[in-house]
Amino acid sequence: MRRWIKPRRVEWVSFYTMMPVLCLILNYLLFGSRLKTDYRIWLYSYPLIFLQGFISWYLHIVVMHWLRIKFPLLRQTTLRLSILAFAHISMTFLTFVSLFYTYDAFHFLDYVLDTAKLKTCLFVAIALTMVATTMWEADYIFKQWKVSVAEKEKLEQLTIKYEFDTLKSQVNPHFLFNCFNTLSSLISEDRKQAEIFLNELSKVYRYLLRNNENGLSTLKSEVQFIDSYYKLLQTRHNEALLMTIEIDKKYEQYLLPSLSLQLLVENAVKHNQLSKKHPLVIEIFTTAGKKLIVNNNLQPRKIKSTSSRIGLQNIRSKYLLLDQNSLQILEDGKTFSVVLPLIWNKVVDKKLANNINV
């Protein structure tokens, strides 16, 4: 109870601003020019009206706060304001009618009822009450709107974080599944190479786990990782796989979704034939306009590998969550290229705030 009957700062300010003026107007309407000569008006009537005004103001506050609890939603504003207007006008009317008639009944300070002045008083009092109520409600609605916007933004950020974490969790099983298939083939073909592959896999996977936790990585970090991953692949394919990397240093601190390069290289290896005579050539390079291109020659396998479509879709989804233009896929029958937009740090900070640690 204490929470909602405690007046807010703006309500206190309005009371101390308006009440002295209202007391002065009321005493003038009650006693006219006597206000200048009769000290009893200032000694008795002014404090009495101020006290009555305080009680009336506090009851206004109680009713208003109760309605906010009863009808708290922004869509209920019209209903709440309609009830509030009726309640405040009624309370103001009863307060000042009772004041005038009580003064008259007891001939307080020789007062005699003047209905014309009573009507004027009611008009002024109701007008001031409506001004104060409007100010209070505007302050309340504005604060509720800010809370609503903040909650919506928080919900959106939590949703982004959840979706991003879900996408990150897809990468590790996808990577492991393909590596275990490769390891299985090596065990039956070349046990020594299988052992080398397993050692390299443990090193790369440790790096993968650490890097994937961040969600986003610098291009420099991604290139360092893909170089290690390339060495892993070479234990299996040797000269059947070639890779070149040409990165402009000015783009090294730009960002992209973690493990994007690994997923693209993995897909190229999975869906193309590799042989010493016809090697798979993968080129990774940057171009003007903050673009990173991963290109490979097309040598489709005669027996197509089962595709879960996780790789490309995973990267595409991450870019969409970052409000960035999605990746582009280009294919001309001879080459297959994926164009990734590079992201500047400040763009990510603004979008993800505290939700994605970069």
VMD Tcl script that draws the C-alpha trace (Angstrom):
set ca {
  {0.00 0.00 0.00}
  {2.70 2.47 0.93}
  {4.19 2.33 -2.53}
  {1.16 3.61 -4.42}
  {-0.13 6.21 -1.93}
  {3.22 7.97 -1.75}
  {3.04 11.08 -3.96}
  {5.66 11.46 -6.65}
  {7.98 14.42 -6.93}
  {5.98 16.05 -9.73}
  {2.81 15.79 -7.61}
  {4.47 17.51 -4.65}
  {5.81 20.24 -6.90}
  {2.37 20.90 -8.41}
  {0.79 21.10 -4.94}
  {3.29 23.62 -3.56}
  {3.06 25.62 -6.80}
  {-0.72 25.79 -7.17}
  {-2.07 25.61 -3.63}
  {-0.82 29.03 -2.41}
  {-2.34 30.65 -5.52}
  {-5.63 28.78 -5.08}
  {-5.81 29.79 -1.38}
  {-5.34 33.42 -2.32}
  {-8.04 33.29 -5.02}
  {-10.48 31.49 -2.71}
  {-10.05 33.94 0.12}
  {-10.55 36.83 -2.28}
  {-13.77 35.25 -3.61}
  {-14.95 34.62 -0.04}
  {-14.09 37.98 1.52}
  {-13.35 40.39 -1.32}
  {-11.46 43.56 -0.39}
  {-11.46 42.52 3.29}
  {-8.48 40.36 2.34}
  {-6.34 43.52 2.46}
  {-7.53 44.80 5.86}
  {-8.71 41.86 7.98}
  {-5.72 40.01 9.42}
  {-8.02 37.19 10.68}
  {-8.44 35.99 7.10}
  {-4.69 35.40 6.86}
  {-4.50 34.01 10.39}
  {-7.45 31.58 10.24}
  {-9.04 31.25 6.79}
  {-5.85 30.96 4.74}
  {-4.36 28.06 6.84}
  {-7.77 26.37 7.01}
  {-8.22 26.41 3.25}
  {-4.60 25.28 2.79}
  {-5.24 22.29 5.10}
  {-8.48 21.41 3.34}
  {-6.68 21.75 0.01}
  {-3.95 19.39 1.20}
  {-6.48 16.74 2.23}
  {-8.36 17.12 -1.07}
  {-5.11 16.95 -3.05}
  {-4.00 13.82 -1.20}
  {-7.33 12.11 -1.88}
  {-6.90 13.00 -5.55}
  {-3.49 11.32 -5.46}
  {-4.82 8.20 -3.74}
  {-7.61 7.79 -6.30}
  {-5.22 8.40 -9.20}
  {-2.64 5.86 -7.95}
  {-5.34 3.30 -7.25}
  {-6.60 3.63 -10.83}
  {-3.05 3.16 -12.09}
  {-2.89 -0.14 -10.22}
  {-6.35 -1.15 -11.39}
  {-5.74 -0.17 -15.03}
  {-1.94 -0.19 -15.49}
  {-1.62 -0.90 -19.21}
  {-1.07 1.77 -21.85}
  {-4.05 0.46 -23.82}
  {-6.23 1.15 -20.75}
  {-5.25 4.82 -20.65}
  {-8.52 6.13 -22.12}
  {-10.64 4.21 -19.60}
  {-8.42 5.22 -16.69}
  {-8.45 8.90 -17.67}
  {-12.23 8.93 -18.11}
  {-12.78 7.53 -14.61}
  {-10.08 9.80 -13.21}
  {-11.62 12.94 -14.76}
  {-15.05 12.11 -13.33}
  {-13.58 11.34 -9.88}
  {-11.40 14.47 -9.72}
  {-14.17 16.82 -10.90}
  {-16.62 15.31 -8.40}
  {-14.15 15.56 -5.52}
  {-13.26 19.15 -6.40}
  {-16.94 20.10 -6.64}
  {-17.75 18.56 -3.22}
  {-14.66 20.08 -1.59}
  {-15.41 23.68 -2.51}
  {-19.19 23.54 -2.22}
  {-18.76 22.18 1.31}
  {-16.25 24.94 2.07}
  {-18.56 27.79 1.00}
  {-21.64 26.34 2.68}
  {-19.76 25.56 5.92}
  {-18.40 29.14 6.08}
  {-21.95 30.39 5.54}
  {-23.56 28.03 8.05}
  {-21.18 29.09 10.85}
  {-20.89 32.71 9.65}
  {-17.16 32.14 9.78}
  {-15.46 35.55 9.84}
  {-18.90 37.05 9.06}
  {-19.09 35.28 5.69}
  {-22.41 35.32 3.76}
  {-22.91 32.92 0.85}
  {-22.58 34.38 -2.67}
  {-23.58 31.74 -5.24}
  {-22.09 33.73 -8.14}
  {-18.68 33.70 -6.50}
  {-19.14 30.01 -5.65}
  {-19.61 29.25 -9.36}
  {-16.48 31.26 -10.18}
  {-14.57 29.37 -7.51}
  {-15.72 26.01 -8.88}
  {-14.67 26.99 -12.39}
  {-11.19 28.06 -11.23}
  {-10.73 25.05 -8.93}
  {-11.81 22.49 -11.55}
  {-9.61 24.16 -14.18}
  {-6.55 24.04 -11.89}
  {-7.36 20.44 -10.95}
  {-7.52 19.42 -14.60}
  {-4.21 21.18 -15.31}
  {-2.56 19.36 -12.39}
  {-4.14 16.01 -13.33}
  {-3.00 16.39 -16.93}
  {0.53 17.12 -15.75}
  {0.55 14.12 -13.41}
  {-0.83 11.75 -16.02}
  {1.51 13.02 -18.74}
  {4.45 12.32 -16.44}
  {3.09 8.85 -15.61}
  {2.31 7.91 -19.22}
  {5.73 9.08 -20.37}
  {7.44 6.96 -17.71}
  {5.28 3.95 -18.57}
  {6.12 4.41 -22.23}
  {9.85 4.48 -21.42}
  {9.48 1.31 -19.33}
  {7.55 -0.36 -22.16}
  {10.21 0.59 -24.72}
  {13.01 -0.57 -22.40}
  {11.28 -3.91 -21.81}
  {10.69 -4.37 -25.52}
  {14.35 -3.65 -26.27}
  {15.47 -6.01 -23.52}
  {13.21 -8.76 -24.88}
  {14.56 -8.21 -28.40}
  {18.14 -8.36 -27.10}
  {17.44 -11.56 -25.17}
  {15.85 -13.06 -28.27}
  {18.88 -12.11 -30.36}
  {21.22 -13.59 -27.75}
  {19.20 -16.81 -27.60}
  {19.10 -17.17 -31.38}
  {22.80 -16.36 -31.66}
  {23.67 -18.93 -28.99}
  {21.53 -21.49 -30.82}
  {23.41 -20.83 -34.04}
  {26.74 -21.13 -32.23}
  {25.69 -24.48 -30.75}
  {25.06 -25.84 -34.27}
  {28.67 -25.32 -35.36}
  {30.49 -27.74 -33.07}
  {28.38 -30.86 -33.83}
  {28.51 -30.02 -37.54}
  {32.29 -29.72 -37.41}
  {32.74 -32.89 -35.38}
  {30.44 -34.94 -37.61}
  {32.49 -34.10 -40.71}
  {35.83 -34.63 -38.94}
  {34.81 -38.02 -37.59}
  {33.77 -39.08 -41.09}
  {37.22 -38.08 -42.32}
  {38.91 -39.85 -39.40}
  {36.88 -42.98 -40.05}
  {38.07 -43.05 -43.66}
  {41.70 -42.47 -42.66}
  {41.70 -45.29 -40.11}
  {40.88 -47.80 -42.81}
  {43.27 -46.22 -45.36}
  {46.31 -44.93 -43.44}
  {46.53 -45.42 -39.67}
  {49.61 -43.20 -39.35}
  {47.86 -40.33 -41.10}
  {44.81 -40.98 -38.94}
  {46.96 -40.50 -35.83}
  {48.41 -37.24 -37.18}
  {44.90 -36.09 -38.12}
  {43.62 -36.84 -34.62}
  {46.44 -34.84 -33.00}
  {45.79 -31.87 -35.29}
  {42.05 -32.18 -34.66}
  {42.51 -31.88 -30.89}
  {44.51 -28.66 -31.33}
  {42.04 -27.14 -33.79}
  {39.01 -28.15 -31.73}
  {40.40 -26.44 -28.63}
  {40.80 -23.29 -30.67}
  {37.34 -23.75 -32.14}
  {35.70 -24.04 -28.73}
  {37.39 -20.91 -27.44}
  {36.64 -18.88 -30.57}
  {33.03 -19.93 -30.96}
  {32.16 -18.70 -27.47}
  {32.65 -15.10 -28.60}
  {30.04 -15.18 -31.36}
  {32.04 -12.69 -33.43}
  {35.72 -12.62 -34.28}
  {38.12 -10.26 -35.99}
  {39.08 -11.13 -39.53}
  {42.69 -11.48 -38.36}
  {41.66 -14.11 -35.80}
  {39.52 -15.98 -38.34}
  {42.37 -16.08 -40.84}
  {44.78 -17.41 -38.21}
  {42.31 -20.14 -37.36}
  {41.60 -21.11 -40.96}
  {45.32 -21.44 -41.52}
  {45.45 -23.99 -38.68}
  {42.37 -25.71 -40.06}
  {43.96 -25.90 -43.49}
  {46.90 -27.79 -41.98}
  {44.43 -30.23 -40.46}
  {42.78 -30.81 -43.84}
  {46.13 -31.32 -45.52}
  {46.88 -34.32 -43.31}
  {44.00 -35.96 -45.12}
  {44.21 -34.53 -48.63}
  {47.84 -33.42 -49.06}
  {48.36 -31.82 -52.48}
  {44.74 -32.43 -53.48}
  {43.80 -29.28 -51.57}
  {45.36 -25.86 -52.11}
  {44.50 -22.63 -50.35}
  {45.60 -19.02 -50.86}
  {44.84 -16.14 -48.51}
  {45.20 -12.46 -49.41}
  {43.87 -10.08 -46.76}
  {44.25 -6.30 -46.79}
  {45.65 -5.34 -43.38}
  {43.20 -2.44 -43.05}
  {40.40 -4.98 -42.69}
  {42.09 -7.16 -40.05}
  {40.16 -5.64 -37.13}
  {36.79 -5.85 -38.87}
  {34.41 -8.52 -37.59}
  {32.48 -11.46 -38.94}
  {30.56 -14.33 -37.31}
  {32.98 -16.75 -35.67}
  {33.99 -19.81 -37.69}
  {32.41 -18.52 -40.90}
  {35.56 -19.32 -42.87}
  {35.81 -22.78 -41.35}
  {32.21 -23.57 -42.33}
  {32.75 -22.36 -45.90}
  {36.02 -24.25 -46.36}
  {34.46 -27.35 -44.83}
  {31.52 -27.16 -47.26}
  {33.87 -26.73 -50.24}
  {35.80 -29.85 -49.25}
  {32.66 -31.82 -48.55}
  {30.90 -31.15 -51.87}
  {33.83 -31.24 -54.31}
  {36.19 -33.91 -55.64}
  {39.79 -33.64 -54.53}
  {42.75 -35.24 -56.31}
  {46.42 -34.50 -56.88}
  {45.77 -34.15 -60.59}
  {42.73 -31.92 -60.11}
  {43.18 -30.20 -56.77}
  {40.47 -28.19 -55.07}
  {41.70 -24.60 -54.97}
  {40.22 -22.32 -52.31}
  {40.93 -18.61 -52.45}
  {40.18 -16.25 -49.55}
  {40.65 -12.54 -50.20}
  {39.27 -9.08 -49.42}
  {37.95 -6.52 -51.89}
  {36.98 -2.85 -51.76}
  {33.71 -2.15 -50.00}
  {34.54 -4.20 -46.90}
  {33.92 -7.55 -48.54}
  {35.53 -10.92 -47.87}
  {35.30 -13.49 -50.64}
  {35.73 -17.24 -50.32}
  {36.05 -18.78 -53.77}
  {36.67 -22.34 -54.96}
  {36.70 -24.14 -58.31}
  {33.71 -26.39 -58.87}
  {34.43 -30.11 -59.05}
  {31.15 -31.66 -57.86}
  {31.34 -35.15 -56.44}
  {29.73 -37.81 -58.58}
  {28.03 -39.16 -55.47}
  {26.71 -36.13 -53.70}
  {27.22 -35.90 -49.95}
  {24.17 -35.63 -47.76}
  {23.78 -31.94 -46.89}
  {22.16 -30.60 -43.73}
  {22.52 -27.03 -45.12}
  {23.67 -25.94 -41.66}
  {26.84 -24.15 -42.81}
  {25.58 -21.45 -45.18}
  {22.26 -21.05 -43.36}
  {24.07 -20.64 -40.05}
  {26.20 -17.79 -41.39}
  {23.24 -16.17 -43.16}
  {21.15 -16.23 -39.98}
  {23.91 -14.63 -37.92}
  {24.23 -11.75 -40.38}
  {20.46 -11.22 -40.33}
  {20.49 -11.04 -36.52}
  {23.13 -8.31 -36.80}
  {20.95 -6.34 -39.25}
  {23.66 -6.71 -41.87}
  {23.25 -7.48 -45.53}
  {23.28 -11.24 -45.78}
  {26.01 -13.16 -47.53}
  {25.90 -13.43 -51.32}
  {26.36 -16.68 -53.20}
  {27.73 -16.56 -56.74}
  {28.05 -19.57 -59.04}
  {28.92 -19.64 -62.75}
  {29.38 -23.35 -63.37}
  {33.15 -23.17 -62.95}
  {33.55 -21.45 -59.61}
  {31.54 -21.10 -56.41}
  {31.95 -17.90 -54.41}
  {30.54 -16.62 -51.14}
  {30.75 -12.90 -50.40}
  {30.76 -11.96 -46.71}
  {30.27 -8.36 -45.53}
  {32.83 -7.27 -42.94}
  {31.46 -5.40 -39.94}
  {33.03 -2.48 -38.16}
  {33.23 -2.80 -34.34}
  {30.96 0.19 -33.58}
  {28.08 -1.29 -35.58}
  {28.20 -4.46 -33.49}
  {28.49 -2.55 -30.20}
  {25.35 -0.58 -31.03}
  {23.35 -3.63 -32.10}
  {24.31 -6.19 -29.50}
  {25.30 -3.97 -26.53}
  {26.02 -6.32 -23.64}
  {24.44 -9.42 -25.11}
  {27.21 -10.64 -27.42}
  {30.73 -10.41 -26.12}
  {33.04 -9.32 -28.89}
}
mol new
graphics top color blue
foreach p $ca { graphics top sphere $p radius 0.5 }
foreach p [lrange $ca 0 end-1] q [lrange $ca 1 end] { graphics top cylinder $p $q radius 0.2 }
display resetview
